[in-house]
Amino acid sequence: MTYRLSPRARSDLRDILRYSVEHWGEIRARSYVQAITERLTAVDAGRVPARSAHLIRPGYLKTTVGRHAIYFRRLPNGDLVVVRILHQSMDVATQLRGDA
Protein backbone atom coordinates (compact mmCIF):
# COMPACT_ATOMS: atom_id res chain seq x y z
CA MET A 1 0.00 0.00 0.00
CA THR A 2 1.04 3.55 -0.62
CA TYR A 3 -0.44 6.98 -0.14
CA ARG A 4 -0.57 9.91 -2.47
CA LEU A 5 -1.68 13.50 -2.09
CA SER A 6 -4.32 14.98 -4.36
CA PRO A 7 -3.34 18.32 -5.92
CA ARG A 8 -5.51 20.12 -3.34
CA ALA A 9 -3.94 18.19 -0.44
CA ARG A 10 -0.49 19.01 -1.79
CA SER A 11 -1.51 22.67 -1.88
CA ASP A 12 -2.91 22.39 1.67
CA LEU A 13 0.42 21.01 2.89
CA ARG A 14 2.35 23.85 1.22
CA ASP A 15 -0.02 26.38 2.79
CA ILE A 16 0.41 24.78 6.23
CA LEU A 17 4.18 24.96 5.87
CA ARG A 18 4.13 28.57 4.69
CA TYR A 19 1.77 29.69 7.46
CA SER A 20 3.71 27.81 10.11
CA VAL A 21 7.05 29.26 9.01
CA GLU A 22 5.58 32.78 9.20
CA HIS A 23 4.09 32.26 12.66
CA TRP A 24 6.37 29.76 14.42
CA GLY A 25 9.61 29.57 12.46
CA GLU A 26 11.07 27.11 10.02
CA ILE A 27 12.19 24.42 12.47
CA ARG A 28 8.78 24.13 14.13
CA ALA A 29 7.00 24.35 10.76
CA ARG A 30 9.04 21.52 9.24
CA SER A 31 8.53 19.44 12.36
CA TYR A 32 4.75 19.87 12.07
CA VAL A 33 4.70 18.95 8.38
CA GLN A 34 6.88 15.94 9.20
CA ALA A 35 4.34 14.90 11.87
CA ILE A 36 1.62 15.04 9.20
CA THR A 37 3.58 12.88 6.77
CA GLU A 38 4.51 10.43 9.53
CA ARG A 39 0.83 10.12 10.47
CA LEU A 40 -0.06 9.38 6.86
CA THR A 41 2.61 6.69 6.68
CA ALA A 42 1.35 5.16 9.95
CA VAL A 43 -2.29 5.19 8.82
CA ASP A 44 -1.33 3.71 5.47
CA ALA A 45 0.61 0.92 7.22
CA GLY A 46 -2.29 0.23 9.60
CA ARG A 47 -0.37 1.31 12.72
CA VAL A 48 -2.80 4.14 13.45
CA PRO A 49 -6.56 3.70 13.07
CA ALA A 50 -8.61 6.12 11.03
CA ARG A 51 -12.11 7.29 11.85
CA SER A 52 -15.02 7.27 9.46
CA ALA A 53 -15.94 10.60 7.91
CA HIS A 54 -18.95 9.17 6.08
CA LEU A 55 -21.16 12.03 7.28
CA ILE A 56 -18.96 14.38 5.26
CA ARG A 57 -18.75 12.09 2.24
CA PRO A 58 -19.44 8.34 1.93
CA GLY A 59 -16.21 6.36 1.87
CA TYR A 60 -14.10 9.10 3.43
CA LEU A 61 -11.91 8.52 6.46
CA LYS A 62 -9.99 10.95 8.61
CA THR A 63 -7.19 11.23 11.09
CA THR A 64 -5.91 14.23 12.97
CA VAL A 65 -2.54 15.81 13.64
CA GLY A 66 -2.39 18.83 15.89
CA ARG A 67 -5.12 21.16 14.72
CA HIS A 68 -5.52 19.61 11.28
CA ALA A 69 -7.77 16.85 10.01
CA ILE A 70 -6.56 14.74 7.12
CA TYR A 71 -9.40 13.49 4.90
CA PHE A 72 -8.71 10.53 2.66
CA ARG A 73 -10.18 7.48 0.99
CA ARG A 74 -8.92 4.01 0.21
CA LEU A 75 -8.87 2.79 -3.36
CA PRO A 76 -9.94 -0.79 -4.13
CA ASN A 77 -6.25 -1.80 -4.37
CA GLY A 78 -5.71 -0.51 -0.81
CA ASP A 79 -3.85 2.67 -1.74
CA LEU A 80 -4.69 5.76 0.28
CA VAL A 81 -5.57 9.02 -1.50
CA VAL A 82 -5.36 12.12 0.68
CA VAL A 83 -8.12 14.46 -0.43
CA ARG A 84 -7.54 17.46 1.86
CA ILE A 85 -5.66 18.53 4.98
CA LEU A 86 -7.87 21.07 6.76
CA HIS A 87 -7.50 23.18 9.87
CA GLN A 88 -10.10 22.53 12.57
CA SER A 89 -11.49 26.07 12.15
CA MET A 90 -12.45 25.46 8.50
CA ASP A 91 -15.93 24.58 7.31
CA VAL A 92 -15.22 21.03 6.16
CA ALA A 93 -18.37 20.60 4.06
CA THR A 94 -17.56 23.74 2.08
CA GLN A 95 -13.88 22.85 1.69
CA LEU A 96 -14.66 19.31 0.47
CA ARG A 97 -17.35 20.41 -1.98
CA GLY A 98 -16.49 18.95 -5.37
CA ASP A 99 -13.72 16.65 -4.03
CA ALA A 100 -15.33 13.35 -4.89
Secondary structure as GFF3:
##gff-version 3
##sequence-region A 1 100
A	DSSP	beta_strand	3	5	.	.	.	ID=ss1
A	DSSP	alpha_helix	7	24	.	.	.	ID=ss2
A	DSSP	alpha_helix	26	45	.	.	.	ID=ss3
A	DSSP	beta_strand	51	52	.	.	.	ID=ss4
A	DSSP	beta_strand	61	65	.	.	.	ID=ss5
A	DSSP	beta_strand	68	74	.	.	.	ID=ss6
A	DSSP	beta_strand	80	87	.	.	.	ID=ss7
A	DSSP	alpha_helix	92	95	.	.	.	ID=ss8
###
